[in-house]
Amino acid sequence: MRDGLVGLSLGVALPALVQELAALAPYRRIAVAGASPDAAVLTDLFNRWNYEQRFWLPVYGLLAGLLLWLLAAALVHWVARMLQGRGSFTGYLKLVGYVALAGIVLVPFSLIDIALKAGASPGATAEFGSLLLVLSLAVFAWQNLLLILAARSHYGLSMERATTAVLGPVGALIILMISLVIVGGVLLLVLGRPVLTG
């Protein structure tokens, strides 16, 4: 179990360390081409806030990452046990640690992204940022596949049940997040309108 927790810690701590390194860069104002003046002001306010919190955001990301991996392992364990799986939480948590460690393949790309942002080439930064997003999504899919294989192996489930155990909670969380965005958008529309008085 200890090896898995070390892997989990490294898988979450190394990206946070890279973000701390990125926090050493000076503030650069980001121009939003073709945006309305209100959008440009909001973007500038967000970027300033992000710069002011640059050393704390990786710490929050570290804590949130650990919490999310532990929550994911607990949810998968609970669903796998409901699907008649046999296996312990600690054994699956060890496997989850190894899966989280697979995410460090993005660290060199993040370092390149930091170097490009420190340079004066906004076009290259934007293009590489798009590539980094695609690579991040690919690693996310790879980690989910590894979680499915780990659940199948550890709990003795069929591939279909292991997929359900891993992707069921993820799907439920995605539906919950989409619902919250819709409710938030509706509330913003309703509360953002001026009140008509007659």
C-alpha positions as a printed NumPy array, in Angstrom:
array([[  0.   ,   0.   ,   0.   ],
       [  2.871,   2.349,   0.809],
       [  4.185,   2.217,  -2.774],
       [  0.775,   3.237,  -4.113],
       [  0.527,   6.18 ,  -1.726],
       [  4.016,   7.312,  -2.73 ],
       [  2.933,   7.108,  -6.375],
       [ -0.237,   9.049,  -5.619],
       [  1.71 ,  11.708,  -3.749],
       [  4.249,  12.078,  -6.563],
       [  1.526,  12.098,  -9.208],
       [ -0.154,  15.043,  -7.485],
       [  2.892,  16.855,  -6.062],
       [  5.061,  17.076,  -9.199],
       [  2.491,  19.041, -11.251],
       [  1.964,  21.341,  -8.245],
       [  5.729,  21.866,  -8.029],
       [  5.824,  22.762, -11.727],
       [  3.034,  25.298, -11.154],
       [  5.012,  26.799,  -8.266],
       [  7.92 ,  27.184, -10.685],
       [  5.579,  28.921, -13.153],
       [  4.531,  31.311, -10.371],
       [  7.981,  32.888, -10.428],
       [  7.257,  34.495, -13.813],
       [  6.447,  38.212, -13.894],
       [  2.925,  39.467, -14.537],
       [  2.06 ,  39.857, -18.203],
       [ -1.08 ,  41.582, -19.336],
       [ -2.993,  39.383, -21.749],
       [ -4.771,  41.257, -24.521],
       [ -8.076,  39.809, -25.66 ],
       [ -8.416,  40.547, -29.367],
       [-11.891,  41.563, -30.487],
       [-13.404,  41.437, -27.018],
       [-15.794,  44.007, -25.664],
       [-14.382,  46.487, -23.139],
       [-16.337,  44.776, -20.331],
       [-14.9  ,  41.371, -21.232],
       [-11.391,  42.837, -21.42 ],
       [-11.779,  44.378, -17.955],
       [-13.105,  41.115, -16.483],
       [-10.292,  39.154, -18.117],
       [ -7.715,  41.585, -16.744],
       [ -9.25 ,  41.394, -13.247],
       [ -9.195,  37.594, -13.34 ],
       [ -5.585,  37.534, -14.574],
       [ -4.516,  39.957, -11.84 ],
       [ -6.273,  37.854,  -9.176],
       [ -4.663,  34.726, -10.63 ],
       [ -1.257,  36.422, -10.48 ],
       [ -1.789,  37.569,  -6.883],
       [ -2.735,  34.018,  -5.832],
       [ -0.062,  32.338,  -7.98 ],
       [  1.762,  30.737,  -5.055],
       [ -1.39 ,  29.5  ,  -3.304],
       [ -3.215,  28.056,  -6.309],
       [ -0.777,  25.117,  -6.718],
       [ -1.162,  24.314,  -3.004],
       [ -4.942,  24.301,  -3.41 ],
       [ -4.504,  22.149,  -6.515],
       [ -2.335,  19.711,  -4.57 ],
       [ -4.89 ,  19.34 ,  -1.79 ],
       [ -7.824,  19.126,  -4.214],
       [ -5.95 ,  16.561,  -6.338],
       [ -5.28 ,  14.3  ,  -3.358],
       [ -8.87 ,  14.621,  -2.198],
       [-10.271,  13.878,  -5.658],
       [ -8.102,  10.792,  -6.16 ],
       [ -9.122,   9.464,  -2.724],
       [-12.786,  10.223,  -3.416],
       [-12.559,   8.533,  -6.82 ],
       [-10.998,   5.432,  -5.252],
       [-13.704,   5.322,  -2.576],
       [-16.514,   5.701,  -5.128],
       [-15.091,   3.034,  -7.426],
       [-14.615,   0.713,  -4.443],
       [-18.208,   1.262,  -3.309],
       [-19.655,   0.666,  -6.792],
       [-17.402,  -2.351,  -7.382],
       [-18.549,  -3.9  ,  -4.101],
       [-22.186,  -3.23 ,  -5.073],
       [-21.484,  -5.101,  -8.328],
       [-20.347,  -8.179,  -6.346],
       [-16.651,  -7.427,  -6.597],
       [-14.196,  -8.967,  -4.129],
       [-11.304,  -6.808,  -3.011],
       [-10.188,  -4.354,  -0.359],
       [-10.155,  -0.57 ,  -0.475],
       [ -6.482,  -0.431,   0.487],
       [ -5.544,  -2.765,  -2.354],
       [ -7.416,  -0.653,  -4.894],
       [ -5.983,   2.542,  -3.418],
       [ -2.506,   1.167,  -4.085],
       [ -3.42 ,   0.613,  -7.729],
       [ -4.961,   4.096,  -7.919],
       [ -1.641,   5.512,  -6.722],
       [  0.151,   3.898,  -9.641],
       [ -2.492,   5.215, -12.054],
       [ -2.091,   8.746, -10.642],
       [  1.657,   8.456, -11.11 ],
       [  1.079,   7.946, -14.839],
       [  0.019,  11.603, -15.025],
       [  3.59 ,  12.805, -14.57 ],
       [  4.202,  12.237, -18.271],
       [  2.742,  15.748, -18.685],
       [  5.405,  17.377, -16.493],
       [  7.985,  17.882, -19.289],
       [  5.293,  19.416, -21.508],
       [  4.279,  21.74 , -18.682],
       [  7.91 ,  22.834, -18.316],
       [  8.043,  23.609, -22.049],
       [  4.8  ,  25.584, -21.689],
       [  6.329,  27.604, -18.841],
       [  9.44 ,  28.321, -20.93 ],
       [  7.297,  29.473, -23.867],
       [  5.225,  31.735, -21.623],
       [  8.405,  33.291, -20.258],
       [  9.462,  34.09 , -23.829],
       [  7.909,  36.756, -26.004],
       [  6.074,  34.547, -28.501],
       [  2.328,  34.616, -27.776],
       [  1.499,  32.65 , -30.945],
       [  3.732,  29.729, -30.001],
       [  2.378,  29.818, -26.457],
       [ -1.221,  29.597, -27.671],
       [ -0.463,  26.758, -30.087],
       [  1.483,  24.784, -27.501],
       [ -1.267,  25.432, -24.937],
       [ -3.737,  23.801, -27.324],
       [ -1.414,  20.829, -27.74 ],
       [ -1.03 ,  20.583, -23.958],
       [ -4.824,  20.527, -23.582],
       [ -5.131,  17.653, -26.079],
       [ -2.31 ,  15.761, -24.334],
       [ -4.001,  16.313, -20.96 ],
       [ -7.252,  14.864, -22.272],
       [ -5.362,  11.874, -23.704],
       [ -3.662,  11.229, -20.346],
       [ -7.05 ,  11.552, -18.601],
       [ -8.516,   8.906, -20.944],
       [ -5.453,   6.693, -20.432],
       [ -5.763,   6.972, -16.65 ],
       [ -9.446,   6.05 , -16.822],
       [ -8.595,   2.994, -18.912],
       [ -5.958,   2.024, -16.342],
       [ -8.507,   2.5  , -13.538],
       [-10.923,   0.175, -15.356],
       [ -8.212,  -2.467, -15.8  ],
       [ -7.207,  -2.089, -12.133],
       [-10.828,  -2.508, -10.989],
       [-11.258,  -5.575, -13.21 ],
       [ -8.085,  -7.151, -11.898],
       [ -8.456,  -6.226,  -8.221],
       [-12.168,  -6.876,  -7.742],
       [-12.447,  -9.837, -10.131],
       [-15.121,  -8.087, -12.193],
       [-15.959,  -8.51 , -15.848],
       [-14.831,  -5.726, -18.166],
       [-18.4  ,  -4.378, -18.374],
       [-18.816,  -4.234, -14.598],
       [-15.375,  -2.702, -14.11 ],
       [-16.232,  -0.038, -16.7  ],
       [-19.469,   0.656, -14.856],
       [-17.637,   0.873, -11.526],
       [-15.162,   3.449, -12.856],
       [-17.191,   5.45 , -15.356],
       [-20.491,   5.373, -13.432],
       [-19.335,   7.79 , -10.719],
       [-17.485,   9.896, -13.297],
       [-20.621,  10.113, -15.424],
       [-22.71 ,  11.035, -12.388],
       [-20.254,  13.812, -11.481],
       [-20.259,  15.137, -15.053],
       [-24.072,  15.207, -15.09 ],
       [-24.045,  16.977, -11.716],
       [-21.554,  19.583, -12.971],
       [-23.565,  20.199, -16.161],
       [-26.715,  20.579, -14.055],
       [-24.987,  23.079, -11.776],
       [-23.794,  25.094, -14.775],
       [-27.319,  25.157, -16.208],
       [-28.848,  26.18 , -12.86 ],
       [-26.151,  28.822, -12.403],
       [-26.764,  30.168, -15.913],
       [-30.515,  30.353, -15.34 ],
       [-30.004,  32.105, -12.004],
       [-27.594,  34.529, -13.625],
       [-30.126,  35.3  , -16.34 ],
       [-32.978,  35.702, -13.864],
       [-31.052,  37.708, -11.278],
       [-29.08 ,  39.681, -13.833],
       [-32.147,  41.252, -15.448],
       [-33.192,  44.658, -14.277],
       [-36.383,  44.693, -12.267],
       [-39.168,  46.434, -14.158],
       [-41.197,  48.723, -11.989],
       [-44.377,  50.17 , -13.295]])
